[in-house]
Amino acid sequence: MMYCPKCLNNTLFIKDSGVIEILINEKKMDSGRFLFSSSTSKTELYADAQKKLEEFVKWLANFSNLEPLKKVKFITGDVKCESGCVSAFSKLNVVGQILNTAQVNQILEDVSEKYSMDLVLES
């Protein structure tokens, strides 16, 4: 559970379905999003995350001024508060919640190696 920014109660959680958006070094890509649902298998979710991350890194690899992959975020705005608060500014990290941290790290290592991108993740 996380704190709701509106009522400040420890009641904020991720909905059963929604959209996960990928940000790399604070950059977005229009197609850098994929759906999640409680009915989606972990294998499908992992495959979707890998596909979208690979598309994103491939796109970044074409830039002439390459930066290492430092900040990689999988976030969602599909959150709700048990108290019914409506908050359009809540974006939560789904790694460790919906996506397994070890699997995400493995995807990052594989994709960065495939596209010759340096991976220097910041905490």
C-alpha positions, 0 to 999 in steps of 0.5 A: 500500500502507498499513501494517497496524495490527496487524503494522505491515508495509506490507501492507494493501490494499483487497479486490476487493469490499466496501462503501463508506460515506460520512461527511459532517462525521463524520455517517453515514446508514444508507443512505449505503453502496454496493457496489464490486467489481473487476467493477464498471465505473468508470461504474457505480461513479461513478453509485452514488457520485453517487446515494448522495452526493446522497441524503445531501446532500439529507437534510442539506439538510433540517436547520434548522441547516445546516453547510457540507460540510467533511469528506466521506469515502468509506471502506471496512472491507473491507481485508486484510493480506498477512500474514493479520492480522484487524483490525476497526478498519481503515477506509481512504479509497477516494478516489484508490484506487477512486474518482477524486479529480477525479470525486469533487470534481465530484460534490461540487460538483454536489450541493452546488450543487443543494441550496444547500449550502456546500462548504468542504472541509478538507484 
